[in-house]
């Protein structure tokens, strides 16, 4: 997805790649809990020695149990350390005399948090052992925020000391483990989460197993009904129940493949699905949107690329989808990469397919979603053998314009007051303009902070203290990304010259309710660029009522993505399939 500015307000732990040497043979598992300002996150680090090369994989069990790789792993007589490049974080610890405990510091975004990792016996994992907190009960509900209905959960837990405590989880957002206060007095239940200034007050049912109440945060109130249950809310089986989930046996072959980007020394891992029919088949390379994505482009309990690959392969088109560099089973470093780097990865995919004995080398195409729609035209500039291009919700203007239009569209769709939109857009314009004007390696932190203070001074006096506090917090959380390689490149990059350079057939398709890439702004520019470049074989399609993920929707807001059951609108799949079939053939 195209990343949004000024939206992340909490510490997140998302991690990436492998490699680097150490000195200990064998494998080991280390476990601990990170206390990140009231969020207690259980961590498990697995370290493997393969012929003297140490690799690591870390799981944050309280953040969707994601399996994520580490780099720069060192494990010797007195030190355990590793880096988490995708998160811009690292751990450095000193080992005890018996080398069973590493006491150290977890560093991220200028914050340093104490973290103790304990070596397990090699059999138990953090999921197997008794956690520091034992669930007593959970109160779960969907916040009635207009058409958005994110899942919220309050957990009552028993600590090792025997005391009772409460935790809050914004399940849909993946923000979990906030420390909370709670109480039940008569028929009233209350939760208070100081870290995010959230309060819930509800009236209990006669049976005491449900509550009807109000969620209050940031001056806004929404109704929230909670139900008490004995287990935590789990989204693990949501994907299993999606109506479009591919179910075997499959009428095609699937190969686990690896290919090399030799320029950047990156190995990309993916899945190639090929029709069983004899002959050399046309193929399409799927290129994901921004942020670290696996080969299925998994997000919000959907797997768009898995569904698309299944559909196209059933129609006779081979499909290659792969994990982004530094994510899943692919090597490399995601956190320092720009869109240009990802273009070289996609170009390497084309090179790999040209030598495959079941692929028609003259019919290799690209389908890029969101940022992938920036990448596909870049690949056409790197190679002259791309047979066709599908632009899925692709941009036609520079990133600065995307950021501004996206932010305004989402705020309006959410029903935000005009006065608040004006303030938010003022911040957006100021921050984006500073970043775009910055020198290559310039730290924009001070300039951004100064610009925000100017805006805060213009706020109504009654809102200045609270509004200023919120704006400063938002900027602190975003400043690392604003100084990062990806954001600098994205905001400045104009896709029109690359679009004008495409000489093969092009399908540009988008949803009319896409709020992340606004159709009325981007589609005319894509059309103009292709026309100016002399390309006469292209089609521009705006699908009525679809969002950025090509789901049938009500508003297009991101909060709808997880609640909508379809992963791909069937009409969009059919349009894409018909178009690709129409410009390809089997040898």
Secondary structure, DSSP 8 states (H G I E B T S, - for coil): ----TT---S----------B-S--SEEEEEEEEEETTEEEEEEEEEEEETTEEEEEEEETTTTTEEEEEEEEEE-SSEEEEEEGGGTEEEEEEE-TTS-EEEEEEEETTEEEEEEEEE--SS--TTTS--SEEEEEEEEEEB-BTTB--EEEEEEEEETTS-EEEEEEETTTTEEEEEEEEEEETTEEEEEEGGGTEEEEEEE-TTSSEEEEEEEETTEEEEEEEEEESS----TTTGGG-TT---SS-SEEEEEEEEEETTTTEEEEEEEEEESSSS-EEEEEEE--SSS--TT-EETTEEHHHHHHHHHHHTT-EEEEE--TTSTT--S-STT--HHHHHHHHHHHHHHHHT-TTEEEEEEEEEEETTHHHHHHHHHHH-S---EEEEES---S-HHHHHHHHHHHHHHHTT--HHHHHHHHHHHHHHHHHHHHS-TT---HHHHHHHHHHHHHTS-HHHHHHHHHHHHHHHHHHHHHHTSHHHHHHHH---HHHHHT--SEEEEEEETT-SSS-HHHHHHHHHHHHHHTT--SEEEEEETTB-TTS-B-SS--GGGTTT-S-SS-HHHHHHHHHHHHHT----
